[in-house]
């Protein structure tokens, strides 16, 4: 499928929310989805657009001069494994480098939880050059261990 990456843009929560709802395996906690939706509008967001439809997005949060985070990212399930996530991250990384950001992090469910969907997520980020830093049980809660991954831009 042909698609284009646009961004970064603000005010894109209405484009991203349907994608989050299409991914209950990753975004099944309603309070977390509501939190993402409330913050996306104020954060730089890259969109993947194919056939006049948003098929994926990546929203960033800059923590300081040197570091930023992939705050939330999602691709429509029917569009997985087509290079969309890779292209979104590459566009985001290029933009962050132009802002002189040196490090990019992402938080995901840690490997002490056996969820296979998140094992695929971790494998994707590792293939994109991210490395695991540490798993924390205090960031989310003891039932959702948070793995912090990072890469140098």
C-alpha positions as CSV (number, residue, x, y, z in Angstrom):
1,X,0.0,0.0,0.0
2,X,1.2,3.5,-0.8
3,X,1.2,6.0,2.1
4,X,2.7,9.3,3.0
5,X,4.1,10.5,6.3
6,X,3.1,14.0,7.4
7,X,4.0,16.1,10.4
8,X,4.8,17.0,12.9
9,X,1.3,18.5,13.6
10,X,-0.6,19.4,16.7
11,X,-4.3,18.8,17.3
12,X,-4.5,15.3,15.9
13,X,-6.3,13.4,18.6
14,X,-9.4,12.8,16.6
15,X,-7.3,11.2,13.8
16,X,-5.4,9.0,16.3
17,X,-8.2,7.9,18.6
18,X,-9.9,5.5,16.2
19,X,-6.5,3.7,15.7
20,X,-6.1,3.3,19.5
21,X,-9.6,1.8,19.7
22,X,-8.7,-0.6,16.9
23,X,-5.8,-2.0,19.0
24,X,-7.4,-3.4,22.2
25,X,-4.5,-5.9,22.6
26,X,-2.2,-2.9,23.2
27,X,-4.6,-0.1,24.3
28,X,-7.2,-2.0,26.3
29,X,-7.1,0.2,29.5
30,X,-9.8,2.9,29.0
31,X,-8.2,5.3,31.4
32,X,-4.9,5.1,29.5
33,X,-6.6,5.7,26.2
34,X,-8.4,8.7,27.6
35,X,-5.0,10.0,28.9
36,X,-3.4,9.6,25.5
37,X,-6.4,11.3,23.8
38,X,-6.2,14.3,26.2
39,X,-2.5,14.8,25.5
40,X,-2.1,14.0,21.8
41,X,-3.5,17.4,20.7
42,X,-0.7,19.3,22.4
43,X,2.1,17.1,21.2
44,X,3.9,16.8,17.9
45,X,2.3,13.9,15.9
46,X,3.3,12.3,12.7
47,X,0.6,10.7,10.6
48,X,0.8,7.9,8.0
49,X,-1.9,8.6,5.4
50,X,-3.0,6.1,2.8
51,X,-6.0,6.3,0.5
52,X,-7.1,9.6,2.2
53,X,-7.3,7.8,5.6
54,X,-5.0,8.0,8.6
55,X,-3.6,4.5,9.0
56,X,-1.0,5.1,11.6
57,X,0.6,7.7,13.9
58,X,3.4,8.5,16.2
59,X,3.2,11.1,18.9
60,X,6.3,12.5,20.6
61,X,7.0,14.1,23.9
62,X,10.1,16.1,24.5
63,X,11.4,15.9,28.1
64,X,14.3,18.3,27.9
65,X,16.8,19.7,25.4
66,X,18.5,16.3,24.9
67,X,15.8,13.7,25.2
68,X,12.3,12.9,23.8
69,X,10.0,9.9,24.0
70,X,7.7,8.1,21.6
71,X,4.8,8.9,23.7
72,X,2.2,6.8,21.8
73,X,2.2,5.0,18.5
74,X,-0.3,2.9,16.6
75,X,-0.9,1.4,13.2
76,X,-4.3,0.0,12.1
77,X,-4.2,-3.8,12.5
78,X,-4.8,-4.4,8.8
79,X,-1.8,-2.3,8.0
80,X,0.8,-4.1,10.3
81,X,4.0,-5.4,8.7
82,X,4.0,-2.9,5.8
83,X,6.8,-0.6,6.9
84,X,4.4,2.1,8.3
85,X,5.8,2.1,11.8
86,X,9.3,2.1,10.5
87,X,8.7,5.1,8.3
88,X,6.9,7.0,11.1
89,X,9.8,6.5,13.4
90,X,12.4,7.5,10.8
91,X,10.5,10.7,10.1
92,X,10.2,11.4,13.8
93,X,13.9,10.7,14.4
94,X,14.9,13.0,11.5
95,X,12.8,15.8,13.0
96,X,14.2,15.3,16.5
97,X,17.8,15.3,15.2
98,X,17.0,18.6,13.5
99,X,16.0,19.9,16.9
100,X,19.3,18.7,18.3
101,X,17.7,16.0,20.5
102,X,20.2,13.3,21.2
103,X,18.2,10.5,22.8
104,X,14.9,8.9,22.1
105,X,13.1,6.6,24.5
106,X,10.0,4.5,24.5
107,X,8.1,2.8,27.3
108,X,6.4,-0.6,26.7
109,X,5.2,-3.6,28.6
110,X,8.3,-5.4,30.0
111,X,9.4,-9.0,29.2
112,X,8.5,-10.2,32.7
113,X,4.9,-10.2,31.3
114,X,4.5,-12.9,28.8
115,X,2.1,-11.0,26.5
116,X,3.0,-12.0,22.9
117,X,1.7,-8.8,21.4
118,X,4.2,-6.8,23.5
119,X,7.0,-9.3,22.7
120,X,6.4,-8.2,19.0
121,X,6.4,-4.6,20.1
122,X,9.8,-5.0,21.8
123,X,11.2,-6.8,18.8
124,X,10.1,-4.0,16.5
125,X,11.8,-1.3,18.7
126,X,14.9,-3.4,19.0
127,X,15.0,-3.7,15.2
128,X,14.7,0.1,15.1
129,X,17.9,0.4,17.2
130,X,16.3,0.8,20.7
131,X,18.0,-1.0,23.6
132,X,16.3,-2.0,26.9
133,X,17.4,0.1,29.8
134,X,15.4,-1.2,32.8
135,X,12.1,-2.7,33.7
136,X,10.1,-0.8,36.4
137,X,7.1,-2.0,38.3
138,X,6.5,1.4,39.8
139,X,5.8,3.5,36.7
140,X,2.5,1.9,35.8
141,X,1.8,-0.8,38.4
142,X,3.0,-4.2,39.5
143,X,0.7,-5.9,36.9
144,X,2.0,-3.8,34.1
145,X,5.8,-3.8,34.2
146,X,7.2,-0.9,32.2
147,X,10.3,-1.5,30.1
148,X,12.2,1.7,29.2
149,X,14.0,1.4,25.9
150,X,16.3,4.1,24.4
151,X,18.5,4.9,21.5
152,X,21.0,7.5,20.7
153,X,20.0,9.7,17.7
